[in-house]
């Protein structure tokens, strides 16, 4: 399983930009291709979700977690890892 901070990864992918209105959807699409090819589950966290948009969404083998404003993706990832245990 891969756990990713989406807003940290987006600027590192040449065809993506944090300035794009659909940057998160584009990253999820790329991660879906990767997950199918590598046969790995992917969980990607995006912080700064506007009110009413926070929560989890499933995109097949890719799970996206939209973290509400006021929390960071790093905090959410730490909480997620804690819930997984060992």
N, C-alpha and C positions, 0 to 999 in steps of 0.2 A: 504494500500500500504506500502511496505517495501522499504526503500532506504538504500543501503549498500555500504560501501567502501570495495571493493573486496580484495585489498591487505592487508587490516587490518584484514579481516576475515580469509583469507587463512591459516595463521599460527596457528589459533585457532581450525582448523578442523583437527583431528588426521590423516586422510588419505591424507591430502594435504600438500604441501610444496612449498614455493616460489621458490625453486630451480628446481622444475619440469618444463619442457619446456611447458607443456600443463596445468599448474595450473589454468589458467583462465577458460579454457573449462571445466575442471573437476568441478570447483566451479559452473559454470553455469548449468551443468547437475544436480548437487545436488540441486541447487535452483529451477530448473524446477520441480523436484519431490516434494519439499517442497511447491511450489506455487500451484501445482495441488492438493496436499493433503489438504492444508489450504484454497484453493480458494482465494488466495491473489495475487495481482500484485506485481512484484518485479522489482526494477530498481537497477542495480549494476554498480558501477563506478570503472574503473581500470585506474590508472594514469600511465604515462610513455610509452604511445603508440609510437612505432617507426614511422618515417615519412611515410606517406601514409597509415597508419593503424588506424589513429584516426577516430572517428565517432561513430554513433549509429548502433547497430545491434539488430534485434528482434529474440528472441528464444521462440516463442510462448508467454506465459504469462510473460516471463522474458525479460526485455529490458537491454542490456548491453551497457554502454557508455565507449568508450575507449578514455581517455583524452590525448591530445598530450603532449609530453615531454615539460617541462617548466611550466606546470600548474599542480596543485595537484588535486586529487580526491575531497579533502575537498572544494577547490575553486569551482569546478564544481558542487558539491552537493549544496553549498550555492546559486549559480546562478540558479540551477534547482528549489530549494525551493522558491527563489524569484520570478521566473516565474510562479510558481503555485499560488502564492498569499496566501490568507487565506485558 
